[in-house]
C-alpha cells in the first residue's frame, strides 16, 4: 500500500478557511474508511473527522462539528477536509489515515488512531489570533 499524501496546509488568520487534500492509494477494494487526525505540540494525536469510503457516512470530533467538513472523491481516491472558521486551537499537524479491511462493529473505532494502518506524513496548519 502506498501511503496517502496530504497537502493544503498553511498559515492563516483566525476565522479563515483552508481545504486539505489527501491523495490515497487506488486499492479501493481494501479501503473501508479514511480519516483525519491532528497533533498539536505537546499533545497526543487526536481524531478530527472520518468518512466511510463506500457509504460516505461522516464522523466528526465535537471540537470541529459545524466548522469542518470531510468529503471524498471516490473515483479519484481522494479525501478532503474543508476547514472553516479556523481557531488558534486548530493549529496542528494534520494527518490523513487509511483504514483497510473490515473494521470492528459499531462506529467507535473511527475515533481510534490505532484502527488506521496507513498514514501520510502530515501537513502543518497554523492559525494566528
Secondary structure, 3 states (H helix, E strand, C coil): CCCCEEECCEEEECCCCEEEEEECCCCHHHEEEEEEEEECCCCCCEEEEEEECCCCCEEECCCCCCCEEEEEECCCCEEEEEECCCCHHHCEEEEEEEEECCCCCCCHHHHCHHHCCEECCCEEEEEEC
